[in-house]
């Protein structure tokens, strides 16, 4: 466990403004279920599958990124919040010009438009959900591209 702790602390050192919180066992159901699973592992039926590691995972040396928060909005947010610009002069000028249409409100990115309301910018996962909801969900309908775009904006 000491190796795991040292590895986690080395990763946390590279993350600015991080915070580690301790969760009571009563509030952490997943850890409680795992504990129960270990205690009764000999009495398990065949519907429960788990993998037993024969050597510590920490020795494998491979760490994969689970989630990346970078998307198309990241450069705009960084510029509007912190004034960060790309190092390439051409990209920096294009970003400044495009960023004039955007603004931040309570940490959310919005886009100003000329003839329609202010638009909330969404992450790719949220966009997929919106499209799925319009096509398959409670607002299900088959319509032309233009009508579909107006429906999503509304």
N, CA, C and O of each residue as an XYZ file, in Angstrom:
616
protein
N       0.820     -1.198      0.000
C       0.000      0.000      0.000
C       0.864      1.262      0.000
O       0.451      2.302     -0.513
N       2.047      1.168      0.569
C       2.926      2.338      0.614
C       3.338      2.761     -0.792
O       3.462      3.952     -1.075
N       3.551      1.774     -1.680
C       3.902      2.096     -3.065
C       2.752      2.834     -3.746
O       2.969      3.820     -4.451
N       1.538      2.355     -3.532
C       0.368      3.006     -4.123
C       0.215      4.439     -3.602
O      -0.072      5.364     -4.362
N       0.411      4.598     -2.303
C       0.295      5.923     -1.702
C       1.346      6.880     -2.274
O       1.033      8.033     -2.571
N       2.573      6.416     -2.427
C       3.637      7.256     -2.976
C       3.334      7.634     -4.428
O       3.581      8.767     -4.841
N       2.804      6.690     -5.193
C       2.468      6.962     -6.586
C       1.354      8.001     -6.692
O       1.440      8.925     -7.500
N       0.326      7.853     -5.891
C      -0.788      8.808     -5.898
C      -0.308     10.191     -5.486
O      -0.695     11.188     -6.097
N       0.523     10.263     -4.465
C       1.030     11.564     -4.015
C       1.898     12.220     -5.083
O       1.883     13.443     -5.220
N       2.657     11.426     -5.843
C       3.463     12.012     -6.919
C       2.571     12.561     -8.030
O       2.890     13.589     -8.626
N       1.441     11.877     -8.317
C       0.492     12.390     -9.315
C      -0.197     13.650     -8.808
O      -0.391     14.604     -9.561
N      -0.564     13.652     -7.542
C      -1.263     14.811     -6.979
C      -0.369     16.050     -6.943
O      -0.863     17.176     -7.011
N       0.931     15.847     -6.838
C       1.854     16.982     -6.811
C       1.818     17.745     -8.128
O       2.099     18.943     -8.157
N       1.476     17.067     -9.216
C       1.443     17.735    -10.518
C       0.088     18.391    -10.801
O      -0.066     19.061    -11.823
N      -0.890     18.210     -9.921
C      -2.217     18.795    -10.105
C      -2.344     20.000     -9.179
O      -2.322     19.850     -7.957
N      -2.479     21.212     -9.765
C      -2.602     22.383     -8.896
C      -3.973     22.445     -8.231
O      -4.973     22.008     -8.801
N      -4.004     22.981     -7.046
C      -5.247     23.207     -6.296
C      -6.064     21.933     -6.088
O      -7.292     21.975     -6.165
N      -5.425     20.833     -5.833
C      -6.165     19.591     -5.577
C      -6.555     19.518     -4.103
O      -5.973     20.192     -3.253
N      -7.542     18.691     -3.829
C      -8.011     18.536     -2.454
C      -8.352     17.065     -2.243
O      -9.042     16.461     -3.065
N      -7.880     16.498     -1.162
C      -8.154     15.102     -0.831
C      -9.124     15.080      0.339
O      -8.873     15.687      1.380
N     -10.230     14.378      0.160
C     -11.240     14.291      1.205
C     -11.375     12.850      1.673
O     -11.292     11.921      0.870
N     -11.582     12.668      2.956
C     -11.807     11.343      3.499
C     -13.310     11.125      3.618
O     -14.033     11.971      4.145
N     -13.773      9.977      3.118
C     -15.201      9.662      3.128
C     -15.442      8.576      4.163
O     -14.735      7.569      4.196
N     -16.434      8.784      4.999
C     -16.786      7.781      6.008
C     -17.271      6.517      5.312
O     -17.857      6.586      4.232
N     -17.029      5.364      5.927
C     -17.441      4.100      5.342
C     -18.951      4.036      5.128
O     -19.413      3.425      4.164
N     -19.716      4.654      6.008
C     -21.173      4.637      5.878
C     -21.626      5.352      4.604
O     -22.675      5.031      4.046
N     -20.831      6.320      4.150
C     -21.188      7.096      2.968
C     -20.563      6.531      1.691
O     -20.858      7.015      0.598
N     -19.721      5.533      1.808
C     -19.035      4.987      0.647
C     -19.499      3.545      0.412
O     -18.853      2.594      0.853
N     -20.605      3.403     -0.276
C     -21.217      2.093     -0.488
C     -20.344      1.169     -1.332
O     -20.297     -0.037     -1.090
N     -19.641      1.743     -2.340
C     -18.824      0.912     -3.226
C     -17.713      0.195     -2.456
O     -17.482     -0.997     -2.660
N     -17.031      0.919     -1.578
C     -15.963      0.306     -0.785
C     -16.544     -0.733      0.162
O     -15.924     -1.773      0.388
N     -17.713     -0.474      0.716
C     -18.365     -1.410      1.619
C     -18.743     -2.700      0.882
O     -18.584     -3.797      1.417
N     -19.237     -2.560     -0.335
C     -19.601     -3.743     -1.136
C     -18.360     -4.562     -1.458
O     -18.394     -5.791     -1.398
N     -17.250     -3.883     -1.804
C     -16.005     -4.599     -2.088
C     -15.506     -5.349     -0.858
O     -15.031     -6.479     -0.968
N     -15.611     -4.729      0.301
C     -15.197     -5.378      1.535
C     -16.012     -6.643      1.780
O     -15.463     -7.689      2.126
N     -17.326     -6.538      1.598
C     -18.194     -7.705      1.771
C     -17.859     -8.793      0.761
O     -17.892     -9.979      1.090
N     -17.535     -8.394     -0.478
C     -17.193     -9.353     -1.522
C     -15.942    -10.140     -1.158
O     -15.879    -11.350     -1.376
N     -14.951     -9.458     -0.606
C     -13.712    -10.132     -0.200
C     -13.977    -11.105      0.938
O     -13.427    -12.206      0.953
N     -14.813    -10.711      1.889
C     -15.090    -11.563      3.046
C     -15.821    -12.846      2.670
O     -15.587    -13.892      3.276
N     -16.708    -12.774      1.673
C     -17.505    -13.956      1.328
C     -17.088    -14.566     -0.003
O     -17.869    -15.295     -0.615
N     -15.860    -14.280     -0.467
C     -15.427    -14.714     -1.800
C     -15.508    -16.230     -1.982
O     -15.708    -16.696     -3.104
N     -15.362    -16.990     -0.936
C     -15.429    -18.450     -1.083
C     -16.868    -18.928     -1.284
O     -17.087    -20.010     -1.829
N     -17.850    -18.132     -0.850
C     -19.253    -18.533     -0.958
C     -19.972    -17.896     -2.147
O     -21.200    -17.942     -2.211
N     -19.236    -17.304     -3.089
C     -19.873    -16.599     -4.208
C     -20.503    -17.571     -5.196
O     -19.990    -18.665     -5.430
N     -21.627    -17.148     -5.770
C     -22.210    -17.948     -6.848
C     -21.543    -17.544     -8.156
O     -20.717    -16.632     -8.172
N     -21.889    -18.206     -9.245
C     -21.211    -17.982    -10.517
C     -21.640    -16.685    -11.205
O     -21.113    -16.380    -12.275
N     -22.552    -15.923    -10.655
C     -22.987    -14.686    -11.302
C     -22.085    -13.498    -10.980
O     -22.249    -12.427    -11.565
N     -21.138    -13.669    -10.061
C     -20.234    -12.589     -9.702
C     -18.862    -12.897    -10.287
O     -18.295    -13.965    -10.053
N     -18.336    -11.933    -11.058
C     -17.042    -12.112    -11.691
C     -16.073    -11.079    -11.140
O     -16.419     -9.905    -11.012
N     -14.877    -11.503    -10.819
C     -13.838    -10.573    -10.417
C     -12.498    -11.172    -10.804
O     -12.371    -12.382    -10.990
N     -11.509    -10.312    -10.922
C     -10.184    -10.730    -11.351
C      -9.235    -10.660    -10.172
O      -9.207     -9.672     -9.439
N      -8.475    -11.697     -9.999
C      -7.504    -11.723     -8.925
C      -6.139    -11.388     -9.501
O      -5.674    -12.057    -10.424
N      -5.487    -10.353     -8.961
C      -4.178     -9.943     -9.441
C      -3.099    -10.731     -8.701
O      -3.092    -10.793     -7.472
N      -2.192    -11.331     -9.465
C      -1.133    -12.135     -8.865
C       0.118    -11.327     -8.569
O       0.984    -11.767     -7.812
N       0.215    -10.137     -9.170
C       1.306     -9.222     -8.841
C       0.691     -7.825     -8.735
O      -0.336     -7.557     -9.358
N       1.293     -6.953     -7.971
C       0.727     -5.611     -7.804
C       0.603     -4.878     -9.136
O       1.508     -4.940     -9.968
N      -0.483     -4.205     -9.333
C      -0.728     -3.463    -10.561
C       0.251     -2.305    -10.714
O       0.538     -1.870    -11.829
N       0.748     -1.823     -9.619
C       1.658     -0.682     -9.646
C       2.947     -1.010    -10.389
O       3.610     -0.107    -10.898
N       3.312     -2.286    -10.458
C       4.535     -2.691    -11.138
C       4.377     -2.736    -12.647
O       5.374     -2.882    -13.355
N       3.152     -2.616    -13.168
C       2.948     -2.721    -14.609
C       3.475     -1.494    -15.342
O       3.874     -1.603    -16.502
N       3.489     -0.318    -14.691
C       4.047      0.869    -15.298
C       3.134      1.576    -16.281
O       3.493      2.647    -16.772
N       1.978      1.029    -16.587
C       1.077      1.644    -17.558
C      -0.076      2.326    -16.832
O      -0.791      1.699    -16.050
N      -0.247      3.607    -17.096
C      -1.336      4.370    -16.509
C      -2.086      5.036    -17.652
O      -1.491      5.758    -18.452
N      -3.383      4.796    -17.731
C      -4.200      5.364    -18.795
C      -5.041      6.513    -18.253
O      -5.493      6.484    -17.108
N      -5.239      7.509    -19.083
C      -6.065      8.641    -18.686
C      -7.525      8.224    -18.784
O      -7.954      7.688    -19.806
N      -8.285      8.468    -17.731
C      -9.690      8.068    -17.697
C     -10.552      9.093    -18.409
O     -11.402      8.735    -19.224
N     -10.342     10.346    -18.111
C     -11.186     11.381    -18.675
C     -10.364     12.620    -18.937
O      -9.554     13.030    -18.105
N     -10.573     13.206    -20.079
C      -9.907     14.453    -20.399
C     -10.954     15.542    -20.495
O     -11.961     15.385    -21.185
N     -10.722     16.626    -19.819
C     -11.676     17.721    -19.828
C     -11.448     18.669    -20.993
O     -12.184     19.644    -21.142
N     -10.439     18.405    -21.826
C     -10.165     19.276    -22.962
C     -11.161     18.988    -24.086
O     -11.416     17.833    -24.426
N     -11.710     20.045    -24.646
C     -12.588     19.934    -25.804
C     -12.498     21.233    -26.584
O     -11.598     22.035    -26.330
N     -13.386     21.460    -27.509
C     -13.320     22.644    -28.363
C     -13.465     23.939    -27.566
O     -13.026     24.993    -28.027
N     -14.077     23.883    -26.369
C     -14.311     25.084    -25.578
C     -13.100     25.501    -24.747
O     -13.011     26.654    -24.325
N     -12.182     24.593    -24.512
C     -11.049     24.836    -23.615
C     -10.240     26.089    -23.982
O      -9.966     26.901    -23.099
N      -9.843     26.280    -25.268
C      -9.079     27.501    -25.581
C      -9.860     28.783    -25.288
O      -9.280     29.765    -24.823
N     -11.172     28.785    -25.556
C     -11.989     29.966    -25.293
C     -12.073     30.249    -23.786
O     -11.928     31.391    -23.349
N     -12.306     29.208    -23.018
C     -12.412     29.371    -21.564
C     -11.088     29.860    -20.981
O     -11.069     30.767    -20.150
N      -9.968     29.249    -21.423
C      -8.655     29.672    -20.925
C      -8.366     31.121    -21.281
O      -7.799     31.862    -20.478
N      -8.756     31.528    -22.493
C      -8.511     32.907    -22.904
C      -9.385     33.886    -22.117
O      -8.904     34.919    -21.651
N     -10.666     33.558    -21.971
C     -11.580     34.460    -21.278
C     -11.308     34.542    -19.778
O     -11.458     35.606    -19.179
N     -10.907     33.420    -19.165
C     -10.642     33.409    -17.722
C      -9.260     33.944    -17.375
O      -9.108     34.794    -16.498
N      -8.248     33.427    -18.087
C      -6.868     33.694    -17.692
C      -6.073     34.519    -18.699
O      -4.951     34.937    -18.412
N      -6.648     34.754    -19.877
C      -5.930     35.489    -20.917
C      -4.885     34.652    -21.628
O      -4.000     35.204    -22.282
N      -4.966     33.322    -21.517
C      -3.994     32.439    -22.161
C      -4.254     32.370    -23.658
O      -5.395     32.230    -24.098
N      -3.172     32.470    -24.441
C      -3.271     32.381    -25.893
C      -2.317     31.311    -26.401
O      -1.308     31.033    -25.752
N      -2.614     30.696    -27.562
C      -1.665     29.746    -28.151
C      -0.349     30.447    -28.490
O      -0.324     31.661    -28.692
N       0.721     29.696    -28.551
C       2.033     30.280    -28.847
C       2.137     30.723    -30.298
O       2.842     31.685    -30.604
N       1.441     30.030    -31.194
C       1.441     30.400    -32.609
C       0.677     31.722    -32.775
O      -0.466     31.840    -32.334
N       1.305     32.702    -33.404
C       0.724     34.040    -33.515
C      -0.577     34.026    -34.327
O      -1.536     34.710    -33.970
N      -0.613     33.259    -35.405
C      -1.811     33.178    -36.242
C      -2.994     32.574    -35.492
O      -4.118     33.070    -35.573
N      -2.720     31.489    -34.758
C      -3.784     30.850    -33.966
C      -4.275     31.789    -32.863
O      -5.466     31.822    -32.555
N      -3.364     32.539    -32.280
C      -3.742     33.476    -31.223
C      -4.663     34.564    -31.774
O      -5.642     34.927    -31.122
N      -4.364     35.086    -32.959
C      -5.214     36.112    -33.564
C      -6.597     35.560    -33.890
O      -7.604     36.224    -33.645
N      -6.651     34.339    -34.446
C      -7.950     33.719    -34.769
C      -8.767     33.489    -33.501
O      -9.979     33.707    -33.488
N      -8.096     33.046    -32.433
C      -8.797     32.809    -31.174
C      -9.359     34.116    -30.618
O     -10.498     34.148    -30.152
N      -8.577     35.188    -30.660
C      -9.062     36.484    -30.178
C     -10.288     36.937    -30.959
O     -11.252     37.436    -30.378
N     -10.251     36.762    -32.265
C     -11.372     37.193    -33.108
C     -12.626     36.373    -32.812
O     -13.718     36.927    -32.693
N     -12.470     35.072    -32.695
C     -13.625     34.195    -32.422
C     -14.147     34.386    -31.002
O     -15.352     34.302    -30.767
N     -13.244     34.642    -30.050
C     -13.633     34.761    -28.644
C     -14.505     35.986    -28.388
O     -15.154     36.067    -27.345
N     -14.534     36.931    -29.308
C     -15.364     38.125    -29.137
C     -16.845     37.764    -29.081
O     -17.642     38.511    -28.513
N     -17.222     36.622    -29.669
C     -18.627     36.192    -29.681
C     -19.008     35.405    -28.427
O     -20.182     35.096    -28.228
N     -18.028     35.077    -27.579
C     -18.270     34.235    -26.414
C     -18.131     35.031    -25.124
O     -17.462     36.064    -25.082
N     -18.781     34.527    -24.063
C     -18.589     35.089    -22.725
C     -18.834     34.001    -21.689
O     -19.513     33.010    -21.959
N     -18.275     34.197    -20.508
C     -18.423     33.251    -19.400
C     -19.404     33.798    -18.376
O     -19.367     34.980    -18.032
N     -20.268     32.938    -17.899
C     -21.224     33.294    -16.850
C     -21.261     32.128    -15.871
O     -21.712     31.039    -16.225
N     -20.791     32.344    -14.641
C     -20.757     31.321    -13.600
C     -20.048     30.044    -14.071
O     -20.505     28.935    -13.794
N     -18.943     30.212    -14.776
C     -18.147     29.087    -15.222
C     -18.655     28.398    -16.479
O     -18.024     27.449    -16.944
N     -19.768     28.839    -17.042
C     -20.321     28.253    -18.259
C     -20.051     29.174    -19.443
O     -20.101     30.398    -19.319
N     -19.767     28.569    -20.585
C     -19.466     29.329    -21.791
C     -20.742     29.535    -22.594
O     -21.504     28.597    -22.825
N     -20.965     30.775    -23.014
C     -22.127     31.119    -23.832
C     -21.644     31.833    -25.092
O     -20.570     32.434    -25.117
N     -22.481     31.747    -26.149
C     -22.157     32.407    -27.417
C     -23.238     33.407    -27.768
O     -24.428     33.094    -27.732
N     -22.812     34.621    -28.112
C     -23.752     35.641    -28.563
C     -24.014     35.426    -30.044
O     -23.100     35.094    -30.798
N     -25.267     35.616    -30.464
C     -25.604     35.545    -31.881
C     -26.387     36.782    -32.256
O     -26.910     37.481    -31.388
N     -26.469     37.055    -33.543
C     -27.138     38.264    -34.007
C     -28.653     38.116    -33.997
O     -29.362     38.997    -33.511
N     -29.152     37.007    -34.532
C     -30.602     36.893    -34.722
C     -31.286     35.842    -33.853
O     -32.485     35.604    -34.003
N     -30.549     35.216    -32.957
C     -31.165     34.213    -32.087
C     -30.735     34.477    -30.641
O     -29.879     35.327    -30.394
N     -31.316     33.763    -29.703
C     -30.965     34.016    -28.297
C     -29.523     33.605    -27.993
O     -28.847     32.987    -28.815
N     -29.081     33.962    -26.805
C     -27.747     33.554    -26.349
C     -27.729     32.036    -26.254
O     -28.653     31.429    -25.712
N     -26.686     31.433    -26.776
C     -26.586     29.977    -26.825
C     -25.616     29.468    -25.761
O     -24.520     30.005    -25.596
N     -26.028     28.435    -25.049
C     -25.141     27.786    -24.075
C     -24.280     26.783    -24.830
O     -24.801     25.960    -25.582
N     -22.978     26.846    -24.636
C     -22.054     25.906    -25.273
C     -22.007     24.637    -24.431
O     -21.896     24.698    -23.207
N     -22.092     23.492    -25.094
C     -22.131     22.218    -24.378
C     -20.935     21.360    -24.758
O     -20.381     21.484    -25.851
N     -20.549     20.488    -23.834
C     -19.467     19.543    -24.071
C     -19.948     18.474    -25.061
O     -21.156     18.311    -25.238
N     -19.045     17.753    -25.702
C     -19.454     16.733    -26.678
C     -20.423     15.696    -26.102
O     -21.330     15.251    -26.806
N     -20.245     15.302    -24.829
C     -21.154     14.313    -24.237
C     -22.570     14.887    -24.117
O     -23.556     14.196    -24.374
N     -22.652     16.163    -23.723
C     -23.951     16.814    -23.597
C     -24.606     16.985    -24.959
O     -25.823     16.850    -25.086
N     -23.799     17.283    -25.987
C     -24.332     17.441    -27.335
C     -24.915     16.124    -27.835
O     -25.979     16.110    -28.455
N     -24.222     15.015    -27.566
C     -24.745     13.699    -27.967
C     -26.066     13.415    -27.270
O     -26.997     12.887    -27.878
N     -26.142     13.770    -25.986
C     -27.380     13.555    -25.237
C     -28.518     14.390    -25.835
O     -29.632     13.894    -26.007
N     -28.234     15.654    -26.149
C     -29.262     16.529    -26.733
C     -29.769     15.964    -28.051
O     -30.975     15.916    -28.292
N     -28.839     15.534    -28.904
C     -29.246     14.975    -30.195
C     -30.045     13.689    -30.017
O     -31.045     13.479    -30.704
N     -29.615     12.835    -29.107
C     -30.349     11.586    -28.855
C     -31.747     11.885    -28.332
O     -32.712     11.219    -28.707
N     -31.854     12.885    -27.468
C     -33.157     13.238    -26.897
C     -34.097     13.771    -27.978
O     -35.289     13.461    -27.985
N     -33.549     14.578    -28.893
C     -34.375     15.144    -29.962
C     -34.803     14.056    -30.944
O     -35.932     14.076    -31.436
N     -33.912     13.110    -31.234
C     -34.225     12.060    -32.208
C     -35.034     10.917    -31.612
O     -35.971     10.420    -32.238
N     -34.669     10.499    -30.391
C     -35.230      9.268    -29.845
C     -36.010      9.463    -28.555
O     -36.802      8.600    -28.178
N     -35.801     10.567    -27.883
C     -36.380     10.761    -26.557
C     -37.798     11.283    -26.595
O     -38.558     11.001    -27.521
N     -38.146     12.051    -25.569
C     -39.513     12.524    -25.425
C     -39.899     13.543    -26.492
O     -41.084     13.785    -26.719
N     -38.890     14.149    -27.157
C     -39.170     15.119    -28.211
C     -39.040     14.489    -29.596
O     -38.881     15.208    -30.582
N     -39.104     13.180    -29.689
C     -38.837     12.434    -30.911
C     -39.615     12.992    -32.101
O     -40.821     13.228    -32.028
N     -38.894     13.193    -33.183
C     -39.520     13.694    -34.394
C     -38.536     13.520    -35.542
O     -37.325     13.487    -35.327
N     -39.056     13.410    -36.763
C     -38.227     13.332    -37.960
C     -38.500     14.591    -38.752
O     -39.620     14.812    -39.212
N     -37.482     15.416    -38.912
C     -37.673     16.700    -39.575
C     -36.448     17.057    -40.384
O     -35.441     16.349    -40.352
N     -36.535     18.163    -41.114
C     -35.409     18.599    -41.929
C     -34.296     19.140    -41.047
O     -34.488     19.395    -39.858
N     -33.139     19.308    -41.649
C     -31.959     19.751    -40.912
C     -32.176     21.111    -40.261
O     -31.851     21.306    -39.090
N     -32.730     22.053    -41.029
C     -32.925     23.402    -40.517
C     -33.914     23.419    -39.344
O     -33.676     24.076    -38.330
N     -35.014     22.694    -39.494
C     -36.008     22.643    -38.423
C     -35.432     21.964    -37.192
O     -35.718     22.372    -36.066
N     -34.622     20.930    -37.396
C     -33.995     20.233    -36.268
C     -33.034     21.164    -35.525
O     -33.009     21.167    -34.294
N     -32.249     21.948    -36.256
C     -31.327     22.883    -35.617
C     -32.086     23.913    -34.792
O     -31.676     24.231    -33.676
N     -33.179     24.438    -35.322
C     -33.980     25.408    -34.568
C     -34.593     24.788    -33.326
O     -34.707     25.438    -32.288
N     -34.988     23.523    -33.439
C     -35.589     22.835    -32.287
C     -34.543     22.658    -31.173
O     -34.852     22.832    -29.994
N     -33.322     22.316    -31.551
C     -32.259     22.130    -30.565
C     -31.915     23.454    -29.901
O     -31.681     23.495    -28.693
N     -31.882     24.540    -30.672
C     -31.590     25.862    -30.107
C     -32.655     26.263    -29.107
O     -32.348     26.840    -28.064
N     -33.927     25.956    -29.425
C     -35.009     26.264    -28.478
C     -34.861     25.447    -27.222
O     -35.676     25.566    -26.308
